Amino acid sequence: SDVCYAETLSTLRFADRAKSVRVQAMVNENTMGSVEALQAELRRVQMELHTLRGGGNLPFAALEANNGGLEDSRICELESVLAKAIEREKEANKERDRLQSKVAWLNLLSEKKDKFC
Protein backbone atom coordinates (compact mmCIF):
# COMPACT_ATOMS: atom_id res chain seq x y z
CA SER A 1 0.00 0.00 0.00
CA ASP A 2 1.01 3.63 -0.42
CA VAL A 3 1.14 4.15 3.35
CA CYS A 4 3.85 1.52 3.89
CA TYR A 5 5.88 2.41 0.79
CA ALA A 6 8.40 4.71 2.57
CA GLU A 7 8.95 2.21 5.40
CA THR A 8 9.43 -0.67 2.96
CA LEU A 9 11.86 1.36 0.86
CA SER A 10 13.84 2.33 3.96
CA THR A 11 14.00 -1.33 5.06
CA LEU A 12 15.21 -2.45 1.64
CA ARG A 13 17.92 0.23 1.58
CA PHE A 14 19.07 -0.83 5.04
CA ALA A 15 19.17 -4.49 3.94
CA ASP A 16 21.23 -3.52 0.90
CA ARG A 17 23.74 -1.64 3.10
CA ALA A 18 23.83 -4.51 5.61
CA LYS A 19 24.78 -6.96 2.83
CA SER A 20 27.91 -4.95 2.09
CA VAL A 21 29.24 -5.08 5.67
CA ARG A 22 32.29 -7.31 5.99
CA VAL A 23 33.45 -8.54 9.38
CA GLN A 24 36.84 -10.03 10.05
CA ALA A 25 37.29 -11.90 13.33
CA MET A 26 40.44 -11.19 15.32
CA VAL A 27 41.96 -12.86 18.37
CA ASN A 28 42.35 -10.55 21.36
CA GLU A 29 45.92 -10.79 22.54
CA ASN A 30 47.45 -8.78 25.34
CA THR A 31 51.08 -8.01 24.61
CA MET A 32 51.60 -5.74 27.62
CA GLY A 33 53.51 -8.32 29.67
CA SER A 34 53.93 -11.87 30.70
CA VAL A 35 51.21 -13.74 32.54
CA GLU A 36 53.33 -13.91 35.68
CA ALA A 37 53.98 -10.16 35.68
CA LEU A 38 50.30 -9.42 35.17
CA GLN A 39 49.31 -11.82 37.95
CA ALA A 40 51.83 -10.18 40.31
CA GLU A 41 50.42 -6.75 39.44
CA LEU A 42 46.90 -8.05 40.04
CA ARG A 43 47.85 -9.41 43.48
CA ARG A 44 49.53 -6.11 44.39
CA VAL A 45 46.53 -4.04 43.32
CA GLN A 46 44.13 -6.40 45.13
CA MET A 47 46.22 -6.07 48.29
CA GLU A 48 46.12 -2.26 48.03
CA LEU A 49 42.38 -2.32 47.46
CA HIS A 50 41.81 -4.66 50.40
CA THR A 51 43.97 -2.49 52.64
CA LEU A 52 42.25 0.72 51.56
CA ARG A 53 38.79 -0.77 52.08
CA GLY A 54 39.80 -2.17 55.48
CA GLY A 55 41.09 1.19 56.67
CA GLY A 56 44.50 -0.22 57.55
CA ASN A 57 47.90 1.07 56.55
CA LEU A 58 49.58 -0.15 53.43
CA PRO A 59 52.48 -2.40 54.34
CA PHE A 60 55.92 -1.09 53.51
CA ALA A 61 56.45 -3.84 50.94
CA ALA A 62 53.39 -2.65 49.05
CA LEU A 63 54.82 0.86 48.88
CA GLU A 64 58.08 -0.34 47.40
CA ALA A 65 58.03 -0.66 43.65
CA ASN A 66 60.49 0.15 40.93
CA ASN A 67 63.73 0.31 42.95
CA GLY A 68 62.62 1.55 46.33
CA GLY A 69 59.55 3.73 45.98
CA LEU A 70 56.37 4.46 44.15
CA GLU A 71 56.47 6.62 41.09
CA ASP A 72 55.18 10.15 41.64
CA SER A 73 52.17 9.52 39.43
CA ARG A 74 51.26 6.40 41.43
CA ILE A 75 51.62 8.32 44.69
CA CYS A 76 49.31 11.04 43.37
CA GLU A 77 46.85 8.41 42.21
CA LEU A 78 46.83 6.70 45.62
CA GLU A 79 46.49 10.04 47.41
CA SER A 80 43.51 10.84 45.19
CA VAL A 81 41.93 7.46 45.93
CA LEU A 82 42.51 7.98 49.64
CA ALA A 83 41.01 11.48 49.57
CA LYS A 84 37.93 10.17 47.77
CA ALA A 85 37.61 7.31 50.26
CA ILE A 86 37.84 9.74 53.18
CA GLU A 87 35.18 11.94 51.58
CA ARG A 88 32.91 8.91 51.05
CA GLU A 89 33.43 7.93 54.67
CA LYS A 90 32.43 11.43 55.84
CA GLU A 91 29.31 11.32 53.67
CA ALA A 92 28.46 7.84 54.95
CA ASN A 93 28.86 9.03 58.55
CA LYS A 94 26.54 11.99 57.87
CA GLU A 95 23.97 9.67 56.32
CA ARG A 96 24.27 7.25 59.24
CA ASP A 97 23.73 10.10 61.73
CA ARG A 98 20.73 11.34 59.73
CA LEU A 99 19.20 7.87 59.66
CA GLN A 100 19.85 7.34 63.37
CA SER A 101 18.04 10.61 64.10
CA LYS A 102 15.16 9.51 61.91
CA VAL A 103 14.97 6.14 63.70
CA ALA A 104 14.96 7.89 67.08
CA TRP A 105 12.17 10.19 65.89
CA LEU A 106 10.13 7.25 64.58
CA ASN A 107 10.64 5.34 67.83
CA LEU A 108 9.37 8.38 69.74
CA LEU A 109 6.31 8.63 67.49
CA SER A 110 5.68 4.91 67.93
CA GLU A 111 5.82 5.26 71.73
CA LYS A 112 3.37 8.18 71.61
CA LYS A 113 1.05 6.17 69.39
CA ASP A 114 1.16 3.23 71.81
CA LYS A 115 0.21 5.54 74.68
CA PHE A 116 -2.91 6.71 72.84
CA CYS A 117 -4.01 3.25 71.64
C-alpha positions as CSV (number, residue, x, y, z in Angstrom):
1,S,0.0,0.0,0.0
2,D,1.0,3.6,-0.4
3,V,1.1,4.2,3.3
4,C,3.8,1.5,3.9
5,Y,5.9,2.4,0.8
6,A,8.4,4.7,2.6
7,E,9.0,2.2,5.4
8,T,9.4,-0.7,3.0
9,L,11.9,1.4,0.9
10,S,13.8,2.3,4.0
11,T,14.0,-1.3,5.1
12,L,15.2,-2.5,1.6
13,R,17.9,0.2,1.6
14,F,19.1,-0.8,5.0
15,A,19.2,-4.5,3.9
16,D,21.2,-3.5,0.9
17,R,23.7,-1.6,3.1
18,A,23.8,-4.5,5.6
19,K,24.8,-7.0,2.8
20,S,27.9,-4.9,2.1
21,V,29.2,-5.1,5.7
22,R,32.3,-7.3,6.0
23,V,33.5,-8.5,9.4
24,Q,36.8,-10.0,10.0
25,A,37.3,-11.9,13.3
26,M,40.4,-11.2,15.3
27,V,42.0,-12.9,18.4
28,N,42.3,-10.5,21.4
29,E,45.9,-10.8,22.5
30,N,47.4,-8.8,25.3
31,T,51.1,-8.0,24.6
32,M,51.6,-5.7,27.6
33,G,53.5,-8.3,29.7
34,S,53.9,-11.9,30.7
35,V,51.2,-13.7,32.5
36,E,53.3,-13.9,35.7
37,A,54.0,-10.2,35.7
38,L,50.3,-9.4,35.2
39,Q,49.3,-11.8,37.9
40,A,51.8,-10.2,40.3
41,E,50.4,-6.7,39.4
42,L,46.9,-8.0,40.0
43,R,47.9,-9.4,43.5
44,R,49.5,-6.1,44.4
45,V,46.5,-4.0,43.3
46,Q,44.1,-6.4,45.1
47,M,46.2,-6.1,48.3
48,E,46.1,-2.3,48.0
49,L,42.4,-2.3,47.5
50,H,41.8,-4.7,50.4
51,T,44.0,-2.5,52.6
52,L,42.2,0.7,51.6
53,R,38.8,-0.8,52.1
54,G,39.8,-2.2,55.5
55,G,41.1,1.2,56.7
56,G,44.5,-0.2,57.6
57,N,47.9,1.1,56.6
58,L,49.6,-0.1,53.4
59,P,52.5,-2.4,54.3
60,F,55.9,-1.1,53.5
61,A,56.5,-3.8,50.9
62,A,53.4,-2.7,49.0
63,L,54.8,0.9,48.9
64,E,58.1,-0.3,47.4
65,A,58.0,-0.7,43.7
66,N,60.5,0.1,40.9
67,N,63.7,0.3,43.0
68,G,62.6,1.5,46.3
69,G,59.6,3.7,46.0
70,L,56.4,4.5,44.2
71,E,56.5,6.6,41.1
72,D,55.2,10.2,41.6
73,S,52.2,9.5,39.4
74,R,51.3,6.4,41.4
75,I,51.6,8.3,44.7
76,C,49.3,11.0,43.4
77,E,46.9,8.4,42.2
78,L,46.8,6.7,45.6
79,E,46.5,10.0,47.4
80,S,43.5,10.8,45.2
81,V,41.9,7.5,45.9
82,L,42.5,8.0,49.6
83,A,41.0,11.5,49.6
84,K,37.9,10.2,47.8
85,A,37.6,7.3,50.3
86,I,37.8,9.7,53.2
87,E,35.2,11.9,51.6
88,R,32.9,8.9,51.0
89,E,33.4,7.9,54.7
90,K,32.4,11.4,55.8
91,E,29.3,11.3,53.7
92,A,28.5,7.8,55.0
93,N,28.9,9.0,58.5
94,K,26.5,12.0,57.9
95,E,24.0,9.7,56.3
96,R,24.3,7.2,59.2
97,D,23.7,10.1,61.7
98,R,20.7,11.3,59.7
99,L,19.2,7.9,59.7
100,Q,19.8,7.3,63.4
101,S,18.0,10.6,64.1
102,K,15.2,9.5,61.9
103,V,15.0,6.1,63.7
104,A,15.0,7.9,67.1
105,W,12.2,10.2,65.9
106,L,10.1,7.2,64.6
107,N,10.6,5.3,67.8
108,L,9.4,8.4,69.7
109,L,6.3,8.6,67.5
110,S,5.7,4.9,67.9
111,E,5.8,5.3,71.7
112,K,3.4,8.2,71.6
113,K,1.0,6.2,69.4
114,D,1.2,3.2,71.8
115,K,0.2,5.5,74.7
116,F,-2.9,6.7,72.8
117,C,-4.0,3.2,71.6
